[in-house]
Structures are given as C-alpha cells and as structure tokens.
C-alpha cells in the first residue's frame, strides 16, 4: 500500500557527490520516520540516516559531516545529499518508511564509488 521509489544512484569517483531521492506514495501517515539504509556485499544492512516528520535527523558516525538528510513532507519525499564520497560508501541504498509499527522498503539504488 505504501510504495517507495528511489533514484539518484550511480557511479562517482572518490571525493565526488551524489543526491539520493525517495518518494513515498499511497496511504501515508503524517507522523512517520523515513530514512536510508545501505548494504554492501558481505556486510549487514546498516542505518545511514533517518529523519522523522517532526524532529532532528540521526546519522551513522561514518557519514556525519559528509551526508545530509532532509525531507519535504508535502511531497512525502526524503533526500540525502552525499558529499566527499569514499570507496567504502559503495553499497545498495534502501529507502525506509515507518509508521505505527509498520515498515516499508524501497527496492534500492546502487551507489558505486570508484576511481
């Protein structure tokens, strides 16, 4: 019932930048949390950043100072600006929506950081 569509992934050199976007559609509750998680081969899926509909963002220590998450509640969209990208940022990035004890996930968008 809630669809999440991610975009913005791609190939970038170390030190470069990308912006990820996730648009939610369907039956959206006003009070919710949206964010980004990532998973690289051989690794567990890990939190990157989350932001509630009203409140402050939460970031993984590994991306603090480099990534910025924001949202447009009117558009039900969450954005993440990624700067100073490192090779270890390479992963599939998944958008997440959570409300009232439910979770929905996007299909993911691949970010590859390589020289």
C-alpha positions in Angstrom: 0.0 0.0 0.0 3.0 2.3 0.5 5.3 2.5 -2.5 8.8 3.8 -2.2 10.7 4.8 -5.3 14.4 5.6 -5.1 16.5 7.4 -7.6 19.9 9.2 -7.8 22.3 6.3 -7.6 25.2 5.9 -10.0 28.9 5.8 -10.4 31.1 8.5 -8.9 34.8 9.0 -8.2 36.1 9.2 -4.7 35.5 12.7 -3.3 32.5 13.2 -5.6 28.9 13.8 -4.7 25.5 12.3 -5.3 22.0 13.1 -4.2 19.5 10.3 -3.5 15.8 10.8 -3.6 12.9 8.7 -2.3 9.3 9.4 -3.0 6.5 7.7 -1.0 3.0 7.2 -2.3 -0.1 5.5 -1.0 -1.6 5.7 2.4 0.9 7.9 4.2 0.5 8.7 7.9 1.5 12.3 8.8 3.6 11.1 11.8 6.3 8.8 10.4 10.0 8.3 10.1 11.9 8.0 6.8 15.5 7.3 6.1 18.2 5.5 4.3 20.0 2.2 5.0 22.7 0.5 2.9 24.1 -2.9 2.4 27.4 -3.9 0.8 28.4 -7.5 -0.2 29.4 -9.4 2.9 28.0 -6.7 5.3 24.8 -6.4 7.3 22.3 -3.8 6.3 23.1 -0.7 8.3 21.5 2.6 9.1 22.8 5.6 7.3 20.4 8.4 8.3 16.8 8.8 9.4 14.6 11.8 9.9 11.2 12.0 11.5 8.3 14.1 10.2 8.9 16.4 13.2 12.3 16.2 14.8 16.0 16.0 14.2 18.0 13.7 12.0 20.0 10.8 13.1 23.3 9.8 11.3 25.7 6.9 11.4 29.1 8.0 12.7 30.7 7.0 9.4 28.7 9.6 7.4 28.5 12.5 9.9 29.7 15.7 8.3 29.5 14.3 4.8 25.9 13.3 4.3 22.8 15.5 4.9 19.3 14.1 5.0 16.2 16.3 4.5 12.5 15.8 3.7 9.6 17.6 2.1 6.5 16.5 4.0 4.2 18.0 1.4 5.7 15.8 -1.3 6.3 12.8 1.0 9.9 12.8 -0.2 13.2 12.3 1.6 16.5 13.4 0.1 20.1 12.7 1.0 23.0 14.7 -0.2 26.2 12.7 -0.1 29.5 14.6 -0.4 33.1 13.6 -0.1 32.2 10.0 -1.1 34.6 7.2 -0.2 35.0 3.8 -1.7 33.6 2.2 1.4 30.3 4.1 0.7 29.7 1.7 -2.2 26.5 -0.2 -1.5 22.9 -0.6 -2.4 21.0 2.2 -0.6 17.5 1.4 0.5 14.8 3.9 1.4 12.7 3.1 4.5 9.3 4.4 5.7 8.0 3.5 9.2 4.7 4.5 10.9 2.5 2.9 13.6 4.8 -0.2 13.9 4.9 -0.9 10.2 7.9 -0.8 7.9 8.1 -0.4 4.1 11.2 -0.6 2.0 12.2 0.5 -1.5 13.9 -1.8 -3.9 17.2 0.0 -3.6 19.5 2.1 -5.7 23.2 1.3 -6.3 25.9 3.7 -5.4 29.4 2.9 -6.7 32.4 4.9 -5.6 35.4 4.0 -7.7 38.4 5.6 -9.4 
